[in-house]
Amino acid sequence: MKILIELQRNGRMTNVTLAEAVGLSASPCLLRVKRMEQAGYITGYGAHIALPKLGETVTVFTEITLNGHTPEYFQRFEQALRKVEEAMEGHLVSGGYDYLVKFVTRGLSHYQDVIEALLERNVGIAKYFSYIVLRTPIVKTELPLATLFGEER
């Protein structure tokens, strides 16, 4: 757990630095990291991008309700959504609609083009409702692993 917590903070740290941070020698630390990668606990490494420095964008959360509620409807919609580059997250949820999807687009007209293209593909969307993000005061990139699972797990 300590290794995962440290790698979340800085995935670019050297193995020696990581080993020191978690109280292991370098060789066993590297072996544990490799085992966690192979077992699928660590799924990748990446950079956090300062999107506003690149240009204007709009984030939109969209509630989507499907026409039907069989596994086939869910599968068809999810397969189509995976192909939409601007769809950053998609969550099957309980409540008054079926999916909550996070889109990031160049602007509102780009978002409308994305939604219309998805509707035209006839993937089972009955209705949708959009929430335009005005400001994002909180963004966390580190999961609270110690709180969720404890460090000894």
N, C-alpha and C positions, 0 to 999 in steps of 0.2 A: 504494500500500500504506500509506503514511504517513497518508493521509486516512482510510482505512478503520480503521486502528488508533486514531486520535484520535476518530473518530465512535463507535467501540465504547465508549470510555471516557466520552464525554459527547455524546450525540446532540442535546442542546439547545444546544450552544455556538453562538455566532454565527458567521457565515461569516468575519468579520474575525478572530476569535479562532482559528478553524480555520486560516485562511490563514497567520497568524503562526506557529502551531505546526508547520506543515509546510513553511514557507519559501517560500510563494508570495504573490503579491499577491491581493487579494480577488476580482477579476473572473475570472481563470483558475481559481482554486480553486472558485468557484461553478459554473463551466462543467464542471469535472471531476466534481464531486458530481452535477450534473444528468445527465451522461452515464452515470455509474455507476448512478444510479437507473433511468434508461431501459433500460440494458443488463441490469438484474436483479441486479447485484452488491450493491446496497443494496435490501433487500426491505421495509424499514419502520423505524419508530422507535417506541419505547414506554417505559413506566415500569416500574421494578422495584418490585413491591409487597411490603411486609412483611406476609406472610400471617398470622403469629401475632398481630399487632396487631388484625386483624379478627375473630379467633375461632379456635376449635379446628378443626383439619383432620387428616386422615390421608392420607399418601402411601403408595401400594401399587404395587410392581412386580409384574407378573403375567406368567408364562410361559404362552404359549398355543400349543397344538398343534392343527392343523387335521385334519379327516377325510381330506382329499385334498391333493395337491400339484401341481395343475395351475394354469395361470394364472387360470382361472375361479374356483377356490377362493380364491386370493389376492385377486383383484379384488373378489369378493363380500364377503370379510371386511373388507378395507380400506375399502370404501364404507360398510359398516355402522359401522365404528370411527370414521370421520370425523364421524359424526352423534352420537357420544357426547361430550357436553360435558365430562365429567370425565376423558376420555382426553387427557392432555396431550402424550404422545409415543407413537409406535408404531414399532417397529423390526423389520424382517424380518431374522432372524439365522440363522447357521449353527449347527449343534450339535444338541443333544438336543430342541429344540422349535423352533417356527416364528417366533413373535413375542415380543418383550419390550415390554410396554406399561406406561407410567407413568400411574397414575390419581391424582387428588387429589379427595378426598371429605370430607363433613362428619364422617364417622366410619365405623366398621366396618359398621354396619347399612346405611348409605348405600352403601358399597362393595358389599356383598352384593346390594343392590337393583339396582345398576348391572350387575353380572355376571349376575345372574339375568335381567334384561331382555335382555341381549345373547344369552344362551343361548336364551331363548324366541324370538328372531328367527330362529333356525335358520340361522346364517351359516357353519356348517361347523366349529364348535369341537368337537374330540374330547375335550380335557381342558385344564385350567388349573391352575396352582399359584401361590399368592400369597405375596409377601414384604412384610410390614408394616414400614415405615421407623420406627425408634425415635428416631433422631436424625440430623441432617444436618450433620456438622461442616464439610463443604466444599461451597461453591456458587460456581462461577465463571460469570460472565456474559460475559467477554471471551475470544474464541478467540485462541490464540497465533499470530496471523497472521505475525508476523515470523519465528518459528521454523518454521512450516509452509511458508511461501512466500518468505521473505526480503523485505526492504523494497524491493528494486529491481525486483521483478516487475511 
